[in-house]
Amino acid sequence: MSSLDRKLLRGLWQLKAQVVAIALVIASGTALLIMALTTIEALEETTTAYYERTRFADVFARAKRAPEYLGRDIAEMPGVRLAETRIVDGAILDMPGYSEPVVAQLISLPERGPQLLNALVIRSGRLVDPNRSDEVVVSEPFADAHGLKPGDTFDAILRGNKRRLQVVGTALSPEFVYAIAPGGLMPDDERFGVLWMGRDALAAAFDLQSAFNSVTVSLLPGADPRDVIRRLDNLLAPFGGTGAYDRADQTSNWFLQSEIAQQKNMSKIMPTIFLAVAAFLTNMVMARLIETERREIGLLKAFGYGNLAIGWHFAKMVLAIGALGILIGSMLGAWLGHWNTELYTQFYRFPFLLYRPGPDGFVIAGAISLAAALAGSLFAVRRAVRLPPAEAMLPPSPPIYRRSWASRTALAGALDEPSRMILRRIIRWPVRAFLASLGLAMSISVLIMALQWVDAIDSLVETVFERGQHQDASVAFSDLQPIDTVRGFEDLPGVLAAEPYRYVSTRIAHGHLIERQGIIGVPQGAILSPVFDNERGRIEIPPDGLIFSRKLAELLEVETGDTVAVEMLQGHQRRVNLPVVQIFDTYIGTPVYMDMAALNRLAGDGRVVSGLHIRVDAPDRAALLTRLKDIPNVAAVLFRQAAIDTFYKTMGETIFIFIGFFVAFSLTLSVGVTYNSIRIALSERARELATLRVLGFSRWEISYILLGEVGILTWISIPLGGVIGFSLAWYMTSAFETELYRVPLVLRDATYGKAALIALAAALTCAAIVRRRLDRLDLIAVLKTRE
């Protein structure tokens, strides 16, 4: 081992506490990056393998009633590899021991042969017997939520007829990796389930013998899905087609791909913060080390060591620290990646999990981490290399002391001598003081960014579900119903008010941009579920024209006053041009509203409704729930409070884990910056503090001089961290904006206070550790002059 290598090992051992602190910060950034990259890799690989094994369809289409022979025409279309017709409809379930009506989606299984597309993965039991019309296979999440197993039975209302169904198996489907009820926002396995029955049984129940109302298509490699969709629409239009769509717009897949996209955003944002602080810490330690080793550098050069050898010596020290951080970060990141991926499988139901992280993620994370550490030490090492031997062997020039303007102020006169010493040091090295405060501020900003999600979710729920909605439940019909249905529901027990709505599936085009989006018809003077703007509140419905949500307006590049082309995918499937009369802000979805009477006129269906919003008297709620289970044509019942509870449950499980991660990592940042700052200050001022002790200063006084500087820098970092935290929170809410939801930028005073208290606690802990070293300071050893 060479002399420089032995010197390197001695230096690393002497700085072991600071080396570990920096390595932990590097490990945090490395672990976050590896976690994100391996999670993305696992989700993408699992999704691809699952879709391939189950032959997940590329195009989906619905119709009201299409003759079965049409399936052959679809299969023979250019670009189509396979086509499978089926029956899909809704039902209300009466589950044993569960008071609320449960929404179910029924899907037919082929009577003969296996499924061509969207094949089920049987988890328990078996498929249905074609000769038994009462057998069903249920989705595994729904079965788990209700404790169902093969052999259990429950009642279902199919088009007004109650039937007793028997569970023969549980399964997972690629169509329902993320299973949400129509009109829902989050999976609710207690209130929504998927059932698979024999084709003949469903055809008899829904009067679809020799007919189908749904078709799925897989495409040949290289086929254009837009061309197939256009041909499908033309073919199904006479039979009540509601518009075909490709896999990208399929609900479950859309949610899954959005989550992967958000993980990619995360992999770019958070590791950058930690690695930037790691670069700052490396620069701080290396600059101090080089400053204290000036004489050694001069002697090495005098004995013939060149600039390259000395530069490589210090670079190896940085590489050693970085390597330690990467090693810790790689192990932590691999574990977190596996744990994070398993967490996702609780929301996205896969029959298997492929977590086989390749070397790419680890190599990328390691290279970026080493580059950050080297970049942080670049200027310090460059200064060591360029230091002439004669100058290096001289002690550094003492600072020029003179009476500054600050020392002549009344405040300076009121301070005691130790306090003036603290302020004098901060004023004389303002850049170093600012950088130390900036490092602490970064840890506070990460805390603020993480904690603000709680504020944001509370604000979102309050705005959307409490201020914007006043119904207790929403009822959706399987078919359009006459407007008089409102009176019938008002007569039900417990119904205080009923308000209708109309929903029409459409394609909205503006120039070359097209979005598949339903138009919601709202009656004039709507109270239970009005059009609600986040800032302006309730918006009156104009008699004509469309009210666009801002997100959809951005997607279609629409402004108020523009005209859009609307293709209705239901009823007479008319094509009309409509003006955009107003744009409003909402946190959920991309809705479009219109006056219900005007929408009915355009659709040409008469005075009809798609569903109702109702207010319920709490004492009569149980009686109403019993009646709702027996009403024909009810396809779904959604309860507002259930939606709030599900939203909090789903978001809470992920958000609090997310917050826990970043609280731990931000504490690592805070400890790394604070400990290194205090240790460097102690190393630089050990002789000065020892001298003060000899002159009669007490241990508490010299502790105050040393730690008071860090205390002031910590207080300075709090408002600075608040500003940076607000900026980070703004960036994160912008980066995580999707078509499904927008997280509001809300930061309450308590959030700033919590972040500041956590940072202060970390600083006090580090100060207590260093103060113990200060109490054990060897005055003789410190004051001895090195020969």
N, C-alpha and C positions, 0 to 999 in steps of 0.2 A: 504494500500500500504506500502510495506516495505521501510526501509530507503535507501537501495541500489537502489530500483526502482525509488524513488524520485530523488536520485542522478543521475540515468540514464537519466531521463527526463530533469533535469537541464543541464546535459552535452550535450545532443542532441540539446537543445535550444541554448546554448552558441555557439555551433559549427554549427548552422543551415545553414549558407552559404556553409560551406565545406561539410556538410551532403548532401545538395541538389546537389552540384557539383558531388560528388561521386555517388549519386543515379542516376543522369542523365547519367553518363557513364555506370553504370550497366543497366539502362533502355535501352540504345542504343544497347548493346549486347543482352539483352533479347528480345527487339523488333525485331532485325534482325533475331534471331533464331526462334521466333514465326512466323514471316512473312514467312520465308522459309519453316518451317514445315507445317504451315496451307495451304500455297500455294500448296505444294506437295500433301498434303492430299486432297485438293479440286480438283486439276487437276486429280489425280488418281481416286477419287470417281466419278467425272463427266464423265471422259472417260469410266470407267467401266459401269456406268449406261447407257450412250449413246450407247455404243456398244451392250449391252444386249438388250436394247429396240428396236434397229433397226436391230438386228441380223447381226452384222458385220461379214463378212466371215473370215475364218481361212486360206484358201489357194486360190490363184489366178493363173490363167493360160491364156495364149493367144495362138492363132493359126491363120493360114492364112485363111483357110476355112475348117471347120469340119462339117460333116453331123449331122443333128439334132438328129438322133437316138442314136448318141454316148453319148448324155446326160444321157440316161438311164443306160448305162454301167458305167458311172462315178458315178451316184447316188448309184449303187450297189457295189461299191468298199468297201473292208473292212475298217472300221473306218470312213466312210463318213456318216454323218447324213442327210445333205441336199446338193443338187447341183442344180445350176441354170445357164442355158446357156443364152447368150445375144450377142448383137452386139455392138461393141465399135469401133469408128473410129474418125478421125479428120476432121475438116472443117475450112474454112476461112470465117469470118463474115465481112459484110460491114455495120458497125453501123452508124446510122444517126448522122451527126455532128461530126464524128470522122474520121480523115484522114487515120490513119494507119490501115492496115489489122489486124483483131483480130483473135487470135487462139481460137478454141473451141474444146472440146472433146464431142462427141455425144455418148450417152448411151441409149440403148433400154429399154423400159418398157414392161412388159407382156401385151399381148392383152386381156387376160382373167385372172381374179384373181389378188390378191396383189403380191407384190414382196416377194419372199421367203427369200432373203438375201439382205443386204444393203438397207433397206427400207428408202424411202425419208420421211423427215419431212416437210410437206407442211407449208409454212410460209404465203402465200397469194394465193388466187385463188383456183385452183383445178388441178387434174391430167388431162392428155390428153384424148381426146375422141378417142377410137380405130377406129372410122369411119372417123376421120379427119386427113389427112396425113401432114397437115401444122402446127399442134399445137405442142408447146414445153413448157416444164417446164424449167426454167433457175435457176442457182445457185443464192442464195440471194446476196452474195457479188458482183457478176457480175452485177446483176440487180441494186443494189444500186449505183455502180460506173457509170452506164450509165442511171440512172433514169428510168429504165424499170418498167412497171407495167402491170398487166393483161389487154389484149386488144391491147398493142403496137405490132408493127411489125418491122422486119428488114430482110435484105437479107443475104443469106448464099450460099457459093459455095460448093456443095457436089459432089466430083469427076468430077469437071469441069462443073457441071450444077448449074445455079443460081436459087434459090428458095426463095420465100417470106414466112417467118415463122411468126407465131403469138404466142405471149406469153399468156399462159392461167394460169400460176402460177409461184411462186418462191418457192424454197425448199433448204434444207440443207441435206447433205449426210454424213454418217460416213466415206466414202471413201475420202472425200475432206474437212476434218477438217482443213487441211493445203493445200490449192490448189495452185500448181505451174504448169506452163506450161512445157511440155517436153523440157529438156535442160535448164530450168530456175533455179535460185538459191533462189529467194524470190517470195512470192505471188505478183501478179500484176493483180488486179481485173479489170483494164481497158483493158488489153491486153489478158487476158485469162479467159474463162468462160466454164462452164459445162452445157450442154443441154441434157434433157431427152425427147425422142420421142417414139412414138409407134413402136413396133417391126416390124410390116409389112411395115411401112413407111421407116424405116432404111434398111430393107432387100431389098426393091425395089431400094433404092438410091445407095446401095453398092453391088448389085447383090449377095445377100446372102439369097435367098429364100430357106427355108428348111435347113438352115445351120447356123452356129454361128462361131464367132472368139474370144470369150471370155467366160470363165466359172469361177464361184466362188463357193467355197465349204465350208461348215461348218462341223466340225469333232465331233465325239462322244467323251464323256469324256474319257481321258486316251489314245486316239488314237495318234499314232506317226506321226506327220506331214511329216517327212522325207520319211516314207514309202508311204504315199499318194502321195507326190510329185513325187517319183520315178515311181509309177504306172501311174500317170497322164502324165508324160513325155513320157513314152513308148506308151501310148494310143494315144497321140496327135502328136507324131513324124511324122507319115506318112502324116499328114495334115498341116504341116508347124508350129508345135508347137515351141514356143520360150522359153520354160522353165518355169515350175511352180515355185512359191515362196510362202512362208508363210507370215502371218500377220506381223511378225517382219521386213520384207523387203518391205512391202507396203509403198509407199513414204510418204503419209500423216501420218500414224502411226509412221513411223521411225522418222520423224521430231519431232512429239509430245513426244515420249519416250526419245529422245535426250534432249529435253528441260527439262523434269522432272529430268533426270540424272544430268543436269547442276545445277538445283535448289538444288539437294542433295549435290553437291560439294560446292555450296555457303553456305549451312547451316553448313558446317564443317569449312570453312575458316574464314569468316568475324566475326562471333560472338566470335571466339577464341581470336581475336586481342583485341576487346573491353573488354572482361572479364579479359584478362590478365592485361590490364591497370587498370581495376577496382580493381584487387587484389593488384597491386602496390600502387594505391592511398590509399586503405584501410590500407595497411601496413604503409604508410607514416603518415597518420593521427593518427592511433592507437599508433605508436611508439612515436610520439610527445606527445600525450595525456598521455600515461603512464609515460613518462619522467617528464612531468610537475606535475603529481599527485603522485610522489614517496612518499611524506609525508602522503597523504591521504591513500595510500595503506598500509603504515607502521602502521598508526593509526588503520585502519580496522583490520589488523592482530592482533594488540595489544589488541583490544577489543573482540577478539575471532572469527573473521570471518576466515574460513579455505580457503585453496588454491582453492578448488572446487567452493566455493561461489564467490570468487573474479574473478576466471577465467570465471565463468558463467556470471558474471556481465558485463565484457568487451565483452564476446561473444554475449550477448544480444544486446549490442550497435551495433555490426557489423550486427547482424541479423535484427535489426530495420532499419539500413541503406539499407541493401539488400532488405528487404521487401518493403521499399518505392520504390526502383528502380524497383523491380519486378512488383509492382502494376502499376507504370507508364508505364513500358515496355510492360506489358500484354495488357493494353488498346491501346497503340500505335501500338503494334504488331498485334493485332486483326484487327484494322482499316487498317493498311498497308497490311496485308494479304488479306483482302477482296478487297482492291483497286488494289493490284498487280494481283490477280486472274482475276478481271474484265479487267485489261489491257491485260492479255493473251487472253481473249476471243475476243479481237479485231483482233488478228492474227490467233488464233485457233477457228474456228467458231463452237460453240456449240449452240443448240437450247435452252439449259437451263444451269444454273450454280448451282452446289451444293456446297455452302460454308457453311458447318456445322462443324466448328472445334471442335473436341472432347477435352477432358481434357488432353489427353496424351501430346500434344505439349506444353501446358502451364506448366504442371507438370515437364516435362523434362527441359524446359527452366528455370523454377524457381529453380529446384534442382541444375542445373549447375551453375546458377548465385550465389546462396547462397554458394555453395561449393567454387567458385572462391573467393568470399569475405572473407569467413572464412579462406581459405588457405592463403590469403594475410595477415591476421592478426594473423596467428598462432604463429609466432615467437615473435611478440610483446606481445601477451597475455601470452605466455609461460614465457617470461622474467618477467612479472608482478607477475605471480603465484610463481615463484621461488625466488623472492626478499625477503631476510630475513627482519623482522620488524625493527631491530636495524639499519641495513644498509639503509633501505628505508627512515627512518625518518631523516637521515643525508642528507644534500645537496649533489648533485653529485660532484665528485672530479673535480676540475678545470683542464682544459687542460694544458699540459706542453708547455710553450712557450720558444722557442729558435730560434736563428738566423739560418735560413735555407739557402740552396745554392741559392734559388731564390731571396732572399733579398739582396744578394751580387752582383747580376748582374747589368749591366748598365741600363737595362730596369727598374728595381725596383728603381734605383736612379733617373730616369727621371720622374717617376710617382708621382702624388701628394698623400697626405696622405689618402684621401678617396678611391682612386683607389687601393692603397696598402692594405687597409683594405678588400676590395672586393676580391682581389686575395688571400690574406692570408686565408680568410675563405674557399675559394674553395679548396686551396691546403691542408688545415688541415682536411677537410672532403671530400676526393675525391670520396669515394663510394657513399655518399649521393648526391653529385653534379652529378656524372655520372648517377645515377638512375633518377634524375629529368630530365636530358637531354634526357635520354632514353625514358621517358614518352612522352616528347614533340616530340621526333623523331618518335615515333609510330604514332602520329597524322599526321605528315608530310608524313610518308610513306603511310598511307591510302589515302591521297590526291593524291600522285604520282601514286599509283596503279589505282585509279579511272580515273584520267586525262589521263593516258597513253593510254586508249582505243581509244581516239580521234586520237592520233598519229598512233596507230596500224591500225585503219580502213582506215585512209588516205593512209598509206603505202600499205595496202592490195589492195586498189582500184588502186593506182598508178602502182603497180607491175603487177597485174593480167589484168586489163582492159586497161591500157594505154601503158605500156611497152611490155606486152605479147600479146596483141591483136591489130590488125590494121585494121580490117574490120569494116564497119559501120553497116552491118546487116548479119545475117545468115539465110539461107533458108533451110528448111528440107522438103524432099519429102515424100509422103505417101507410095510410092513404089520405089524400086531401078530404077535409070534412067541411060541411056547410057552416056558415058563420053562426047559425042558430045553436051550434054545439056549445057555444059559450054559455047560453042560458042553462043548458042541461048540467054543465059542470058547476055552475053557481048554486044549483039545488042540492049538490052532494053535501053530506055532513062535514062540517068543519071548514068549508070553502067560504072565505070572507069576500074574495074578489077574484075575478078571472079576466085575463087580458090576452087576446089572440095575437098570433104572429104568423107570417107566411115566409116560407123559405123556397127559393128557386135556385137550382144549380145552374151555373152559367160559365161561359168563357168570356173574359173581358179583354179586349185588345185595344192598344193605343200605338199606332204605327206598327212597327215590327215586333213589339213586345206583347206577349199574351200570358195571362194568368187564369188558371181555373179557380173560380171563387164564387161562392153562393151569395145571392142578394137576399137580405133579410127585410121583409116588409113589416113595418111598425105602424100601428094605428096613430092617428092624430091624438095628441094629449096623453100619450103613453106614460104611465106612472110606475108600474111594476118593473119593467125592463126597458127604460128609455135609451135613446142614443146619449152617451155620456162622454164628455171630454174631460181629460185628466185635470185640466186647469179651469176650464169655463163651466164645468158641471153639465147639467141637462141641456140638450139641444133640441129645439123644436124642429119637427120634420117639415120640410117644404112640400108643397103639393105635387111638384114634379122634380125630376132630376135625382141624382145620386149623391149620397154623403159618403165620402171615402175616408178610410183610416189612413193616417199619414204614411205608415209603412207600405201599404199597397200603392199609395200614390208615388212613393219613391221607386218601387219596383217597376211601375208602369211609366214613370217619368211624367206624371200627370200633375197639373196645377188647376186651381179653381178657375172655372170657365171653359176648360177643355172639354171636348166631346170624345167619348169612348164608344167603341162598337161592342155591343152585348149580344152574345149568342146564347139563347136559352136552351138548356139541355133537357128540359122536361116539357110535358104538354105538347103544345103545337110547335115548339122549338123555333120560335120566331127570332129574327135578327133585327135589332133596332139600334139606333144611335141615340145616346143619352148624354146630357151635359152633367159635369161634375159641379155641383152648386156649392159644396162646402167640404172642407177637409178637417178632420178632428184627430186628436191624439188619444190613443189607448195603449195599455200595456200588454193586452192579450190579443193574439191573432191579428188577422188583417181583414176585419169585417167591412162590408158595404151595406148601407141602409137605404131604404126608400119608403115612401108613403105606401102603406099596405093596399089601399084602394087603387092607387096608380099602378102598383105592381100586378094586382089582379087583372086590371084592364089590359095591361101589356101581355100578360100570359094568356088571356082569353078563357080562363076557367070559371068565371063567375065569382061570386062572393064566397071564397073558400079560405080555410086556414090550414096550416101545417101542424100547429100545436097551440098550447096555452101556457101562460105563466099564471100561477095561482098563489094567493095568500091563504094560509091555513091557520085556523084557531087551534092552539096547542091542545086544549082538553079533548077535542074531537079528532086528533091526528090518527089515533089507532083505528077508529071507525073508517076514516077516509082511506087509509092504507089498505084495509080489507076490501073496500069497494073498488079501488083502482086495479086490484089483481083480477077482477072479473069483468072489466069493461072491454068490449071488443074494440079492435083497431088501435089500441094503445101500444105503441112500439117501444117507448122508453119513458121512464120517469126519473128525472134528475133533481136531487135535492141540493139547495144552495149550501146549507150547513155541511152536508156531506162533502161537497166539492171543496169547501174551505178546510175541513179536517184532513181530507186526502192530500190537498196541496201542501199543508203544513207537514204532514207525516212524510210525504215523499221528499219534499225539499229539505225538511229538517234533518232527515237522516244523512243526506249528502252534504248539506251546508255546514252542519256542526262538525262533521268529519273534516271538511275543507278548512273550517276555522281552526280546528285543533292542529292540523298540519302546520298552518302558517303561524300560529301562536308559538309552536315549538321551534320552528325555523327562525322566526323573528327574534326569539329569545337567544338563539345561537348567534344571530347577528349582533344583538345588543351586547351579549357577554364578550364576543370576540372583539368588538370595537372598544368597549369600555376597559376590559382587562389589558389589552395591548396598550391603550393610551396611558393607563396608570403605570404599567410596568416600564414603558419607555420613559415616562416622566421620572420614575424612581431611579432608573439607571442613569439618566442624564443629571439628576439633581442629588444623587446619593452623597457626593462630597459636600455639596452646599448644605444639605439637611444635617449631615453629621457635624459640620462646623457650627451650625446653629445649636445643636444639642450641647456641644462643648461650651458654647457661650452662655448656656443657661436656659435655653428654650425647653419646654416640657415635651413629652411624647405627644400629647394632644395638640400642642401648638404646631409641631412640625407635621403631624398628620393633617391638621387643618390646612397648612400651606400646600401640601401635596394634593390632598383630595378635594380641597376647595376649588381648585382649578377645574377638575373634572366635574364637580358639582355645577359650577357656572356653565360649563360647556353643555352639560346635560339639560339644564334649564333653557339654554339657547336652542337646543335641538328640538324641544317640544313644539314651539310654534312653527319651526322650520319643517319638522316632520308632519305637522298638520297640513301645511301647504302642499308638500310632496304627496302625502296620503290622499288628499282631495284630488290631486291630479291623477294619481294611480287609480283611484276609484272611478274617476271619470273615464279613463282609458279602458279599464276593465269592463265597465257597463257598456261602453261603445263596442268593444271587441266581442262581447257575448250577446249582442243584439241579434235575435233571430226572428223569423216570421211567426214563430209560436208565441214568444213573449219578449218584452223589453224590460230590463231591470231598471227601476228608477234610481237616479242618483240622489240618495238621501243619506245624510250624515248628521246624526243627533249629537248634542253636546256630550251625552253620556259616553258615546263611542270614543270621542277624543279623550275624555277623562280616563276611560279604561286603558286605552293604549298608552297614555302618559304614565299611569300608575304601574303598569307592567314594566315599562322601560325603566322607571325609577327604581323598582324593586330589583331588577337585574343589575343596575348600576350600584345600588347599595350593597348587594351581595359581593360584587367584584371588589368594591372598596373595602369591605370587611376582610376579604382574603388578603389583599395587598397590605392592609394596615398591620396584620399579624407579622408580615415580613418586615415592615418598618419598625415594629417594636423590637424585633430581634436583630436590628441593624448593628453590625460590628464596627464601632466607631474607629478603632485603631486600624483595622484592615482597610476601611474606606479612605481614611486620611493619609495612609502611607503612599508615598510617591513611587510609581513604578519606575524601576531602573531600566 
